Amino acid sequence: MTQVTGSTELNADQRHLCVLGYHKIGAPPADGWQTWFYIPEDIFVRQLSFLRDHAWEAINVATFIEGLAQPESLPPKSVLLTFDDGYRSLLETAVPWLRKFNFPAVVFVPSAYVGGHNEFDAENEPREPICDWDDLLELERQGISVESHGVAHHRLSQLEPHEQRMEIVHSKLILENRLGKQVSLFSFAYGDDGDASEGVNCMLREAGYRASFLYGGGPLTLPVTNQFAIPRLAMGPETSLAGDLGD
């Protein structure tokens, strides 16, 4: 199991990686309501400032993948910024700030919902638009790597093996075909990895993914021992980076 250092003080003699998991940046729509998944813009800026001021270096996908094989290639404290679902607030609100801080990031998109809305969360979250294909191409131009969040945002543990394969394989093919790029990372919808079955890991490897992501994490002490079960720190408006990152 990958070692998680949690809120303890980081060892300066070791290299650390933290993957942050965001959803929505900014305010809910006028007819919506506030939920934990909305991070106000000013709080988001303070979180980015904390990372910069405490020497957490934001890395891109290529650097991350290289670091899986060669941890010594990474900075002492690396952070991978990720956003689930591909909400338009990423493009409209978060990207201008990411550019100002010169922070790359990753967005995980459920391919069936590109250009639509978050119907998969209709019972719990306000209706929000998801980026269309032109938006995703613009995110790529802005240094935000578009990666896979499955096809239909299903919990893998509730699917049969052939349905799991559809989520894993077809989402990658669709994104690669429409965006003209290689897709290397996968984020499990709801953090549900299908009970961590070896079959799911085999599907990910065979499809050509280099890593996949869960939730429930904090800073990792490198090297990462299982690249297909990398925990992320779920980001909300009250998340304390000072406490969770051990700074």
C-alpha positions as CSV (number, residue, x, y, z in Angstrom):
1,M,0.0,0.0,0.0
2,T,1.2,3.5,-0.8
3,Q,2.4,5.3,2.3
4,V,0.4,8.3,3.3
5,T,2.1,10.7,5.7
6,G,-1.2,12.5,6.5
7,S,-0.9,15.6,8.7
8,T,2.4,14.6,10.3
9,E,5.5,16.7,9.7
10,L,7.1,15.9,6.3
11,N,10.6,14.4,6.4
12,A,12.9,16.8,4.6
13,D,15.1,13.9,3.5
14,Q,12.4,12.3,1.5
15,R,10.5,13.3,-1.6
16,H,6.7,13.8,-1.3
17,L,3.8,14.0,-3.8
18,C,0.3,15.2,-3.0
19,V,-2.6,15.0,-5.5
20,L,-5.4,17.5,-4.9
21,G,-8.9,16.7,-6.1
22,Y,-11.2,19.6,-6.9
23,H,-14.6,19.9,-8.5
24,K,-16.2,23.3,-8.8
25,I,-14.6,26.7,-8.4
26,G,-16.7,29.8,-7.7
27,A,-20.4,30.3,-6.7
28,P,-23.3,28.0,-7.5
29,P,-25.7,29.1,-10.3
30,A,-28.4,31.6,-9.3
31,D,-31.1,28.9,-9.1
32,G,-28.7,26.5,-7.2
33,W,-27.4,26.1,-3.7
34,Q,-24.1,25.9,-1.9
35,T,-22.5,22.5,-1.4
36,W,-19.2,21.3,-0.1
37,F,-18.0,20.8,-3.7
38,Y,-18.0,24.5,-4.5
39,I,-14.9,26.4,-3.5
40,P,-15.3,30.2,-3.5
41,E,-12.8,31.9,-5.8
42,D,-11.0,33.8,-3.0
43,I,-10.5,30.6,-1.1
44,F,-9.1,28.9,-4.2
45,V,-6.6,31.7,-4.6
46,R,-5.5,31.3,-1.0
47,Q,-5.0,27.6,-1.5
48,L,-2.8,28.2,-4.6
49,S,-0.9,30.9,-2.7
50,F,-0.3,28.4,0.2
51,L,1.2,25.9,-2.2
52,R,3.5,28.5,-3.8
53,D,4.5,30.0,-0.5
54,H,5.3,26.6,1.1
55,A,7.4,25.3,-1.8
56,W,4.9,22.8,-3.2
57,E,5.8,22.7,-6.9
58,A,2.9,22.0,-9.3
59,I,3.8,19.5,-11.9
60,N,2.3,18.5,-15.3
61,V,1.3,15.1,-16.5
62,A,4.5,14.3,-18.3
63,T,6.6,15.2,-15.2
64,F,4.2,13.1,-13.0
65,I,4.5,10.0,-15.2
66,E,8.2,10.3,-15.3
67,G,8.3,10.6,-11.5
68,L,6.4,7.3,-11.1
69,A,9.4,5.5,-12.6
70,Q,12.1,7.9,-11.5
71,P,11.0,9.6,-8.2
72,E,14.4,11.3,-8.0
73,S,13.3,13.4,-11.0
74,L,10.6,15.1,-9.0
75,P,11.0,18.2,-6.8
76,P,11.2,17.6,-3.0
77,K,7.5,18.5,-2.7
78,S,5.4,18.0,-5.8
79,V,1.7,18.7,-6.2
80,L,-0.6,17.5,-9.0
81,L,-3.8,19.6,-9.2
82,T,-6.8,17.7,-10.5
83,F,-10.4,18.6,-11.3
84,D,-13.2,16.1,-11.7
85,D,-16.1,16.2,-14.2
86,G,-14.9,19.2,-16.4
87,Y,-17.3,21.9,-15.2
88,R,-17.2,25.1,-17.1
89,S,-16.2,26.9,-13.9
90,L,-12.7,25.4,-14.4
91,L,-12.3,27.2,-17.7
92,E,-14.0,30.4,-16.6
93,T,-12.9,30.9,-13.0
94,A,-10.0,28.5,-12.2
95,V,-7.9,28.7,-15.3
96,P,-7.1,32.5,-15.1
97,W,-5.7,31.9,-11.6
98,L,-3.8,28.8,-12.6
99,R,-2.2,30.8,-15.4
100,K,-1.3,33.6,-13.0
101,F,0.4,31.2,-10.7
102,N,1.9,29.3,-13.7
103,F,0.4,26.0,-12.3
104,P,-0.4,23.2,-14.7
105,A,-3.4,20.9,-13.9
106,V,-5.4,17.9,-14.9
107,V,-9.2,17.6,-15.6
108,F,-10.9,14.2,-15.6
109,V,-13.9,14.2,-17.9
110,P,-16.8,11.7,-18.3
111,S,-16.9,11.4,-22.1
112,A,-20.7,10.9,-22.4
113,Y,-21.4,14.2,-20.6
114,V,-19.1,16.5,-22.7
115,G,-21.1,19.5,-23.7
116,G,-23.9,18.5,-21.3
117,H,-24.7,18.8,-17.6
118,N,-24.0,16.9,-14.5
119,E,-27.1,14.7,-14.6
120,F,-25.2,12.0,-12.7
121,D,-25.3,14.3,-9.6
122,A,-28.9,15.6,-10.2
123,E,-30.2,14.4,-6.8
124,N,-27.5,16.1,-4.7
125,E,-25.9,19.0,-6.7
126,P,-27.1,22.0,-8.6
127,R,-27.3,21.6,-12.4
128,E,-24.0,22.8,-13.9
129,P,-22.7,22.9,-17.5
130,I,-19.8,20.7,-18.4
131,C,-17.2,21.8,-21.0
132,D,-17.8,21.0,-24.6
133,W,-15.2,19.7,-27.0
134,D,-14.0,23.2,-28.0
135,D,-13.7,24.1,-24.3
136,L,-11.6,21.0,-23.7
137,L,-9.3,21.9,-26.5
138,E,-9.0,25.4,-25.0
139,L,-8.1,23.8,-21.6
140,E,-5.4,21.8,-23.3
141,R,-4.0,25.0,-24.8
142,Q,-4.1,26.6,-21.3
143,G,-2.0,23.8,-19.8
144,I,-4.8,21.7,-18.4
145,S,-4.4,18.1,-19.5
146,V,-7.8,16.4,-20.3
147,E,-7.9,12.8,-19.0
148,S,-10.5,10.1,-18.4
149,H,-13.3,10.0,-15.8
150,G,-15.0,7.1,-17.5
151,V,-17.9,7.2,-20.0
152,A,-21.0,7.7,-17.9
153,H,-19.6,8.5,-14.4
154,H,-20.6,5.1,-13.0
155,R,-19.5,3.4,-9.8
156,L,-17.3,0.6,-11.0
157,S,-18.3,-1.7,-8.1
158,Q,-21.9,-1.6,-9.4
159,L,-20.9,-2.8,-12.9
160,E,-20.3,-6.1,-14.6
161,P,-16.8,-6.7,-16.0
162,H,-17.8,-5.9,-19.6
163,E,-19.4,-2.6,-18.4
164,Q,-16.3,-1.7,-16.4
165,R,-14.2,-2.3,-19.6
166,M,-16.6,0.1,-21.4
167,E,-16.0,2.8,-18.8
168,I,-12.2,2.3,-18.9
169,V,-11.4,1.6,-22.5
170,H,-14.1,3.5,-24.5
171,S,-13.7,6.8,-22.6
172,K,-10.0,6.8,-23.5
173,L,-10.6,6.1,-27.1
174,I,-13.3,8.8,-27.4
175,L,-11.2,11.5,-25.8
176,E,-8.1,10.6,-27.8
177,N,-10.1,10.6,-31.0
178,R,-11.8,13.9,-30.4
179,L,-8.9,15.8,-28.8
180,G,-6.0,14.3,-30.9
181,K,-3.9,13.5,-27.9
182,Q,-2.8,10.6,-25.7
183,V,-4.9,10.0,-22.5
184,S,-2.8,8.4,-19.8
185,L,-4.6,9.0,-16.5
186,F,-7.9,7.7,-15.1
187,S,-10.0,9.0,-12.2
188,F,-12.5,6.6,-10.6
189,A,-16.0,8.2,-10.4
190,Y,-16.9,8.7,-6.8
191,G,-13.5,7.3,-5.9
192,D,-15.1,3.8,-6.6
193,D,-12.4,1.5,-8.1
194,G,-14.5,-1.6,-8.3
195,D,-13.3,-2.9,-4.9
196,A,-9.7,-2.7,-6.2
197,S,-10.1,-5.9,-8.2
198,E,-7.1,-7.2,-10.2
199,G,-9.4,-7.3,-13.2
200,V,-9.8,-3.5,-13.1
201,N,-6.1,-3.0,-12.8
202,C,-5.5,-5.3,-15.8
203,M,-8.0,-3.3,-17.8
204,L,-6.3,-0.1,-17.0
205,R,-2.9,-1.5,-17.9
206,E,-4.1,-3.1,-21.1
207,A,-5.8,0.1,-22.2
208,G,-2.6,2.0,-21.8
209,Y,-3.2,4.1,-18.7
210,R,-0.2,5.0,-16.6
211,A,-2.0,5.8,-13.4
212,S,-5.4,6.0,-11.8
213,F,-6.8,8.0,-8.8
214,L,-9.0,7.5,-5.8
215,Y,-9.8,9.8,-2.8
216,G,-8.9,9.6,0.9
217,G,-5.3,10.7,0.7
218,G,-2.7,13.2,1.7
219,P,1.0,13.6,1.0
220,L,2.6,10.4,-0.4
221,T,6.1,9.4,0.4
222,L,7.8,8.5,-2.8
223,P,8.1,6.1,-4.5
224,V,4.5,5.3,-5.3
225,T,4.0,1.6,-5.0
226,N,0.7,1.2,-6.8
227,Q,0.1,3.7,-9.5
228,F,-3.4,2.4,-10.1
229,A,-4.6,3.3,-6.6
230,I,-3.2,6.8,-6.0
231,P,-5.2,8.6,-3.2
232,R,-6.1,12.3,-3.6
233,L,-6.9,14.9,-1.0
234,A,-10.5,15.9,-1.6
235,M,-10.6,19.7,-1.7
236,G,-13.5,21.7,-0.2
237,P,-13.8,25.3,1.1
238,E,-12.8,24.3,4.6
239,T,-9.8,22.0,3.7
240,S,-6.8,23.0,5.7
241,L,-3.7,22.6,3.5
242,A,-1.5,23.6,6.4
243,G,-2.8,20.6,8.4
244,D,-3.2,18.1,5.6
245,L,0.1,18.8,4.0
246,G,2.2,18.8,7.2
247,D,3.4,22.4,6.7
